[in-house]
Amino acid sequence: MSKKIQNIISSRLILIFALFVVPHLFAQVPATAKKYIRIGSFQSHFSAYGSERAWNNSYYEGLIWPADYLDQDNAVIKRTWLAAQDFTDENDYHWEAYAIYFAKSYVGESLFPMELKQTAKFEAPTVYVDRQNITSIYANDVDEINPDQIPDRIVTNVVNTSLGLTMTRRILAFSQQYHDNYYIKEFILTNTGNIDYDDEIELFASLKGVRVSWGTRYSVCKEGARKIGDGQSWGKHTWVTRRGEDYPDHASEIITENNPIVQWLRTGFSWAGQSARNSFDNLGGPDVNGAGRLCAPQHAGIVSLHIDKSATDNSDDPDQPVVLGWHAGDERPNIGNMTPSDAPSMIELYDMMSGNPYKGLGGTDRMDETYLESNPDPGTVHNDAGGTNLWISYGPFDLEHGESIRIVEAEGVNGINRQICEEVGFRWKKAYDDPSDSGPFTLPDGSTTTDKDLYKNEWFYTGKDSIMLTFGRAKRNFDMDYQIPQPPLPPPVFEVNSGGNRITLSWVASPSESDPDFAGYQVYRAVGKFDTTYQKIADVGPGTTSYDDTTPVRGYSYYYYIIAYNDGSNNTTGEANPIGSLHNSRFYTRTTAPAYLRRQAGEALADIRVVPNPYNVSARDVQYPGDEVNKLMFLNIPGKCTIKIYTERGDLIDTIFHDDGSGDEEWYSLNSSRQRIVSGLYIAYFETPDGKTAWRKFLVIR
């Protein structure tokens, strides 16, 4: 055969390979791929490989509640395992037990991510602040629009495994105000026999004794963990409790709005406990070095909503899960490289998934009720520096080739709200600072106590009812096949523009304006920072598409959101949640960039002012609040000018080029090296492009 003919044949073979093989490669999803849901008060990401380790190389990220505020991440890790007995792999090696561990390091070896996408019920609104699109950074969150789906968002994730068991998980997120702090998670496990990325089926045998298990650890939460310290950022002092020991006796009962909190749900949840290293009672994560606000009010966990009895009986099995309890965080068998030498560890892991705590460090009791009185620090129960996992296992199931089983859970977070955290925390801190202060302190039931810690903790523990309320609503949603009453759609465009004597808000009418129950729009505003409490400033009817906020104070920053709401006529039964008006999520339109009241440029250099002057750090909270406590304003300045800041002895410490045409410019007391300035007298020098100059002295007291 000539060299030329060989080259032609080789080229054609390459072309054939490209046509038939490369499309299959496109089905692979990178192990690092994630999808973020950011629409409700509960926000998180989901990983392509089918489970989540929250560490992002900087901090533990995910399961954020309440998403209104910074540093409310509650996730640490979710360890996911699948296992079967009497399994023969593709190399004809027989395993007494064979297990899969869902971790990024196993992608391409035993895990093969095939799909990760997010679908939305409608296009997310576009939000502008001073003509800048602040929502553009989230443009890749959604892959498809499906107006026929009921949840606001659905993340679909498909992973093949070397067990031949394909996991399809769907995460359903809702933004209706009574259902926006949990996700419903549906897991469908199918014996496909596909053990890799391609479409070829390698295994055709039945799978015996299939078990599904996870250990989930919560920090509850990032901000509070910093106040508690001593490893709580990875859940070192996390308590776990459970409910639903008598679920089979109540499985047919319906939860109603008259009795929305029931204790028979199959659930486990966690909260941050005491660190033995702290000399103060740290329950609730009080800011002991600040104003006292409770920074760890969260209770986070999982409720089981449905477990197929078998592949041929899709009714709910009231006796599942087989394990619901707690386990030492880092104590589990390591399946290693999944070679025959790891067979003993596989057997140990299967035994753990069957309900036998590894090394005896776990249980299906209510951990807090068993140990709290004698061990205030949960870490001393098992002495695992990793903390405590919520431990859940399902099975065993036998699956013929092509058969599936379905498991449905909800995961959520709840607790006392920010206002109560502030009120209770501030009152506790006042007594903490003054040992003679014995109250009285008012408890949630209206009675009083002289014990400041009992006062704080009783309020904190009302979070247990809060999380059970959340799980009850999740079950009601599932039992209704997700047919909960829906709020109106948000305005598809929301625009905020700074002005000379007002801040102007405008929007495109909600697509729901034509609905007979549509009631109008409400506008909310925050001052100083976006992660704070918002106040309603406007309530306008249908057909209105703009609002002028004429009450801002010059020099302050303002943040807004708008919601569309209905009259509640589609929410009158109480079957799913409290009756009454419903509104779309504030997170669809909340601005995270500030708008300001900007006056016209100053007409005379003599009118220039520095505010506040003097700047006194002890009064900073009444000068410019929130994130702007270090701010000074230069007012009535020319629309274009250069501002140079000097020390009293003439050292230039910062230069500002003002060119936005307004009469305002802010300065955050930082020199050109980004260091905070010290107390002293300073000089601001102003120069216009045509050479006109002025200077002002101002005093800083720190």
C-alpha positions, 0 to 999 in steps of 0.5 A: 500500500502506498504512503499516499493511500495510507494517509488517505485512509488515516485521514478518513479514520480520523474523520470517522472518529471525530464524527462518532466519538467526539459527540459522546465526549461532549456528554461529559461534565467537568468535575468542577462544574456547579450550578447555583440557585439564588432565588429565595432566602435559601441559596446554594450550589450543586456539584456535577459529581452528585454531592457537595463538599462546601470547601472552596479553598477559602471557606465553607460555601453553600446552604445560605440562610438567610440569604439577605445577609453576608456569611450565612453559609451553613454547609460543610460536607455531604458524604454520599455513598451507594453500595450493593452486595454480591457484585461482579464488576466489569472485570469479572471480579466478585465483591462481597460488598462494593461501594461508591463514594461521591467525591471529586477525586473519584470522577473518571474512576467510579463517578461519571457526571453526564448532565448538570443543568438548571431550568427556570420557569421564566427569564430572570429579571434584569436589574440596572443601577445607574445604567449598569446591569448588576445581574449580568454576572448571573447570566449563566445560572440558567440553561433552559426556560420551561414555562410549564414547570411548577418550581421556579428552578430545577437543577438536574444532575445525572451521574453514572457509576462503576456500580452500573447504578445511575443517579439522577437527582433533581433539586426543586426550588420555590420562591413563594414566601412560605416555601423559599427556605428549603429544596426538595431533592428527588433521587432516582437510582436506576440499574442502567449497567452503564459504568462510564461516560459512553453509551455502551452498556457493560453490566446486565446483572441485577443489583442486590441489597442496594443501599443509599446513605449520606452523612451531612455536616453543618456549620450553622453558620459561617458568621456564627462559627467565627463567634464561637471559634474552635473549629465550628467553621467545619462543624466541630461543635454541632449537635444532631437530633431527630424526630419521627420515631413514630412516623408509621403511626402518623404516615396517613395524617395530613398536616394542616395550618391549624397544626402546622408543626408536627413532631412525627416527620422523619427528620434530623437537624443540627445546630451549633453547640457549646465549645468547652474552650469558651468561658461564656455560653455561646449557644446562638453564637452571640457577638460577645465582643460586639453588640451581642447579636445572635449570629448562629440562629440556624437549625439545618437538616433533612426530612424524608418525604418519600421512599419507594418500597421496592422497584415494583412498589412505588408506594411510600415505605413508612419504615424507611429510612433504616438509619436516621441519627448521628455519626462522628464526622470524620469516622468512616471506612475509606474505600481507597483506590477501589481495588481488591485490596480495598474489599475489607473496607467495602464490607465495613462501609456496607455494614455502616450503611446498614445501621452499625455505627463505625467504631461505635461512634454514632446512634439513632437516638436524639443525640442532644437529649441523650448527652447534652446534660452531661456533655454540653460540648457535643465534640466531647461525646465522640471526640471527633475533631470533625464534628457530628454528621446527620446520618441517614441510610435507605435500603436495601433494594434489589434492582433488576437491569433497567429498574429504579427506586425513588427517594425524595427529601427536603433540605432546609434551614430556619431559625429566629429572625434577624430582629429577634437575634438583635433584640435578644442578643443585645439584652443578653450582652447588656447583662453579660457586661453587667453581672449585677443585671438580673433582668427580669428577662422575658421568655418566648412564652411570656414568663420571665427569668433572672438567668440571662443565659436561659433567656437567650437559649430559650429564644434560640431553641424556638428555632427547633419549631421553626425548622419543623415548620419548614419541613411540614411545609415541604411535606405539604408541598410534596403531598400536593404534587407541588400545586401550591398557590403561586405568587405573581411574576416579578417585573422583568426589568427593574431600574434604579437611577441616582438623581440630583434631588431624587432617586428614580425607580422604574420597571417593566410591568409584571407579566401577571398584571393581567391576572384577576388577582393581581394587586400591585407592587411594593418597593422596599429600601435599605440604607448604608448596605444591601445586607440589612433590614429593608423598609417598605417605602411605596405600595402602588397599584397595577399599571404603575411602572415608576416611583420617585424616592424623594426622601434620600439624604445626600451622601448616603447609599440606598438599595432597593427591591420591588415585589409584585403581589396579589390579593390572596384570592388564590390562597384561601384554603390553608392547605399549603401555607398561611392564607393571604396575599402572595408575592414574588421573591425579593431576590429577583430584583434586589440591588447590590450596588448603591444609588445616591442622591446626587446634586448638580455640580457646585457653581462656586468653589467657595461652596465646597464642604467636607462632611462630617467635619470633624469626623469622630469615630465614636459617632460614626454610626450616626454619620454614615451607617452600615458599610460606610462608617468610615466615609467622608463626603466632599459636597458642592464640588465641580463636576470635574476636578482633582482632589488631593488629600494632604496631612497637616505637614504637607504629605500627599496621601491620596488623589481622587479624580472626580469626573462624573459631573455631579457635585458629590464625591466620597472618600473612605478614609484610606490613603493610596496604600489602602491603609486607614488614616489616623487622627489628625488635621488634613487638607483637601485640595481641589483643582479644576481642569481650567486651573481654579483651586480651593482647599478645605481643612478637616479633622479626623478623631479616632 
